[in-house]
Amino acid sequence: TPTTSSKALIIVVATCVAAFLVASVTIVVALTLAYTGPLATSTHD
């Protein structure tokens, strides 16, 4: 039924968006820690 297809499409899109947001946040946090956190001090040691 069209309703089921629509719900499935919404779920897929929502999952992709959520995964993209999580990946983006993870990258930002990783870069922030790399430049300001313990990793930066150990790298410039």
C-alpha positions in Angstrom: 0.0 0.0 0.0 1.2 3.6 -0.6 0.9 4.3 3.1 3.4 1.6 4.0 5.8 2.7 1.2 5.6 6.3 2.5 6.3 5.2 6.0 9.2 3.1 4.9 10.7 5.9 2.8 10.4 8.3 5.8 12.1 5.8 8.1 14.9 5.4 5.6 15.4 9.1 5.1 15.2 9.7 8.8 17.8 7.0 9.4 20.2 8.5 6.8 19.8 12.0 8.2 20.4 10.7 11.8 23.5 8.8 10.7 24.8 11.8 8.9 24.3 14.1 11.9 25.9 11.6 14.2 28.9 11.2 11.8 29.2 15.0 11.6 29.1 15.5 15.3 31.7 12.7 15.8 34.0 14.3 13.3 33.7 17.7 14.8 34.3 16.3 18.3 37.3 14.3 17.1 38.8 17.3 15.4 38.2 19.5 18.4 39.9 17.0 20.7 42.7 16.6 18.2 43.5 20.3 18.2 42.7 21.2 21.8 42.6 18.0 23.9 45.3 15.5 25.2 46.0 14.4 21.6 47.3 17.9 20.8 49.6 18.0 23.8 51.0 14.5 23.1 51.4 15.4 19.4 53.4 18.6 20.1 55.5 16.9 22.7 
